[in-house]
Amino acid sequence: MKDQLPEEYFSFYLRRNEEPDSYIMFGGYNINHMASPLVWHDVIHPDYWMLLLTDVYVGDKSIEFCKVYKCGVVIDSGTSLLTAPTQAMMQMQSKPIFLTKY
């Protein structure tokens, strides 16, 4: 399959409300569905699609956990779970968070 794709990556789009249908695209991405420019990151653990995380913000405030400890983040489009070390979660939960329902 590698030689059949124009590029070695995939993208997905999840619709909101009455927008066009959601989709997954192999070998490319649609710039019309991007909210900001594409940013590439090195994978530090390929078994889990893990990336190095340098900071976490709640609103406009850094919790500064990853400035002290080395943090990784696993990219998983199939879950809505958020997990972190206990100390980092406590720092995030201590900050006011405003949620928007889509």
Secondary structure, DSSP 8 states (H G I E B T S, - for coil): -GGGSSSS-EEEE---TTSS--EEEES---GGG-SS------EEETTTTEEEE---EETTEE--HHHHS-EEEE--TT-------HHHHHHHHTS-------
